[in-house]
Amino acid sequence: MATSEDIQRAMVEGFTFKGSSGAPSSNGNKVKTKAKKKQYITGAHGSGSAKKKADIRARRAARPSQRH
């Protein structure tokens, strides 16, 4: 049970949350290599949105250039 001093100190100083130093940090599914990035851009990794974006990119690349 917390004492009134502990509660008062927490109200004045606040809390500090620290992560555990022993566990390795996982960066999730970030794209780290060019090969993985190429798979993501071409939609080969299975994501529906990436496949749609790859299709849009392919159609844009197939259009004739309109720059002067």
C-alpha atoms as an extended CHARMM CRD file, in Angstrom:
* protein
*
        68  EXT
         1         1  MET       CA              0.0000000000        0.0000000000        0.0000000000  PROA      1               0.0000000000
         2         2  ALA       CA              1.3360000000        3.4350000000       -0.8780000000  PROA      2               0.0000000000
         3         3  THR       CA              1.8160000000        5.9730000000        1.8460000000  PROA      3               0.0000000000
         4         4  SER       CA              0.5800000000        9.5320000000        1.5960000000  PROA      4               0.0000000000
         5         5  GLU       CA              4.2230000000       10.6280000000        1.0910000000  PROA      5               0.0000000000
         6         6  ASP       CA              4.5120000000        8.2990000000       -1.9100000000  PROA      6               0.0000000000
         7         7  ILE       CA              1.2870000000        9.6300000000       -3.3760000000  PROA      7               0.0000000000
         8         8  GLN       CA              2.3710000000       13.2470000000       -2.8050000000  PROA      8               0.0000000000
         9         9  ARG       CA              5.7830000000       12.5610000000       -4.4280000000  PROA      9               0.0000000000
        10        10  ALA       CA              4.0980000000       10.9100000000       -7.4180000000  PROA      10              0.0000000000
        11        11  MET       CA              1.7780000000       13.9050000000       -7.8300000000  PROA      11              0.0000000000
        12        12  VAL       CA              4.6510000000       16.3980000000       -7.6990000000  PROA      12              0.0000000000
        13        13  GLU       CA              7.3950000000       14.4980000000       -9.5680000000  PROA      13              0.0000000000
        14        14  GLY       CA              5.2980000000       12.2840000000      -11.8500000000  PROA      14              0.0000000000
        15        15  PHE       CA              6.1280000000        8.7960000000      -13.0390000000  PROA      15              0.0000000000
        16        16  THR       CA              9.0550000000        7.5650000000      -15.1000000000  PROA      16              0.0000000000
        17        17  PHE       CA              8.4890000000        4.4630000000      -17.1790000000  PROA      17              0.0000000000
        18        18  LYS       CA             11.5890000000        2.6730000000      -18.4270000000  PROA      18              0.0000000000
        19        19  GLY       CA             11.6970000000       -0.2000000000      -20.9060000000  PROA      19              0.0000000000
        20        20  SER       CA             13.4310000000       -3.4190000000      -20.0280000000  PROA      20              0.0000000000
        21        21  SER       CA             17.0540000000       -3.3490000000      -21.1190000000  PROA      21              0.0000000000
        22        22  GLY       CA             17.4120000000       -7.1250000000      -21.5590000000  PROA      22              0.0000000000
        23        23  ALA       CA             14.8090000000       -7.6490000000      -24.2780000000  PROA      23              0.0000000000
        24        24  PRO       CA             15.9150000000       -6.9840000000      -27.8630000000  PROA      24              0.0000000000
        25        25  SER       CA             13.8120000000       -4.3500000000      -29.5540000000  PROA      25              0.0000000000
        26        26  SER       CA             11.8940000000       -5.6170000000      -32.5400000000  PROA      26              0.0000000000
        27        27  ASN       CA             11.3770000000       -3.1630000000      -35.3710000000  PROA      27              0.0000000000
        28        28  GLY       CA              8.3770000000       -5.0020000000      -36.7720000000  PROA      28              0.0000000000
        29        29  ASN       CA              8.0440000000       -5.4690000000      -40.5030000000  PROA      29              0.0000000000
        30        30  LYS       CA             10.1640000000       -2.5500000000      -41.6330000000  PROA      30              0.0000000000
        31        31  VAL       CA             11.7240000000       -2.7280000000      -45.0670000000  PROA      31              0.0000000000
        32        32  LYS       CA             15.4670000000       -3.0850000000      -44.5030000000  PROA      32              0.0000000000
        33        33  THR       CA             17.0020000000       -4.3910000000      -47.7170000000  PROA      33              0.0000000000
        34        34  LYS       CA             16.6240000000       -3.4640000000      -51.3610000000  PROA      34              0.0000000000
        35        35  ALA       CA             15.2940000000       -6.9460000000      -52.1340000000  PROA      35              0.0000000000
        36        36  LYS       CA             12.5170000000       -6.6090000000      -49.5580000000  PROA      36              0.0000000000
        37        37  LYS       CA             11.7790000000       -3.0890000000      -50.7470000000  PROA      37              0.0000000000
        38        38  LYS       CA             11.4980000000       -4.3520000000      -54.3420000000  PROA      38              0.0000000000
        39        39  GLN       CA              9.0600000000       -7.0550000000      -53.2050000000  PROA      39              0.0000000000
        40        40  TYR       CA              7.0020000000       -4.4460000000      -51.3790000000  PROA      40              0.0000000000
        41        41  ILE       CA              6.9430000000       -2.0580000000      -54.3520000000  PROA      41              0.0000000000
        42        42  THR       CA              5.9530000000       -4.7980000000      -56.7970000000  PROA      42              0.0000000000
        43        43  GLY       CA              3.2800000000       -6.1360000000      -54.4310000000  PROA      43              0.0000000000
        44        44  ALA       CA              4.9150000000       -9.5540000000      -54.2110000000  PROA      44              0.0000000000
        45        45  HSD       CA              4.6640000000       -9.8120000000      -50.4240000000  PROA      45              0.0000000000
        46        46  GLY       CA              0.9160000000      -10.4400000000      -50.4760000000  PROA      46              0.0000000000
        47        47  SER       CA             -0.5360000000       -7.1410000000      -49.2840000000  PROA      47              0.0000000000
        48        48  GLY       CA             -3.6380000000       -6.1460000000      -51.2070000000  PROA      48              0.0000000000
        49        49  SER       CA             -2.8750000000       -2.4430000000      -50.9840000000  PROA      49              0.0000000000
        50        50  ALA       CA              0.6870000000       -2.9880000000      -52.2280000000  PROA      50              0.0000000000
        51        51  LYS       CA             -0.6050000000       -4.9890000000      -55.1940000000  PROA      51              0.0000000000
        52        52  LYS       CA             -3.0350000000       -2.2000000000      -56.0420000000  PROA      52              0.0000000000
        53        53  LYS       CA             -0.2730000000        0.4120000000      -55.7480000000  PROA      53              0.0000000000
        54        54  ALA       CA              1.9920000000       -1.7300000000      -57.9500000000  PROA      54              0.0000000000
        55        55  ASP       CA             -0.7820000000       -1.9500000000      -60.5370000000  PROA      55              0.0000000000
        56        56  ILE       CA             -1.2080000000        1.8400000000      -60.4580000000  PROA      56              0.0000000000
        57        57  ARG       CA              2.5570000000        2.3170000000      -60.8470000000  PROA      57              0.0000000000
        58        58  ALA       CA              2.6510000000       -0.0890000000      -63.7860000000  PROA      58              0.0000000000
        59        59  ARG       CA             -0.2220000000        1.7190000000      -65.5270000000  PROA      59              0.0000000000
        60        60  ARG       CA              1.4440000000        5.0810000000      -64.9090000000  PROA      60              0.0000000000
        61        61  ALA       CA              4.7330000000        3.7780000000      -66.3320000000  PROA      61              0.0000000000
        62        62  ALA       CA              2.9350000000        2.4720000000      -69.4270000000  PROA      62              0.0000000000
        63        63  ARG       CA              1.3380000000        5.8520000000      -70.1940000000  PROA      63              0.0000000000
        64        64  PRO       CA              3.0970000000        8.0440000000      -72.7310000000  PROA      64              0.0000000000
        65        65  SER       CA              4.9880000000       10.8770000000      -71.1480000000  PROA      65              0.0000000000
        66        66  GLN       CA              3.2280000000       14.2450000000      -71.3590000000  PROA      66              0.0000000000
        67        67  ARG       CA              6.1520000000       16.4170000000      -70.2900000000  PROA      67              0.0000000000
        68        68  HSD       CA              7.4650000000       19.0330000000      -72.6910000000  PROA      68              0.0000000000
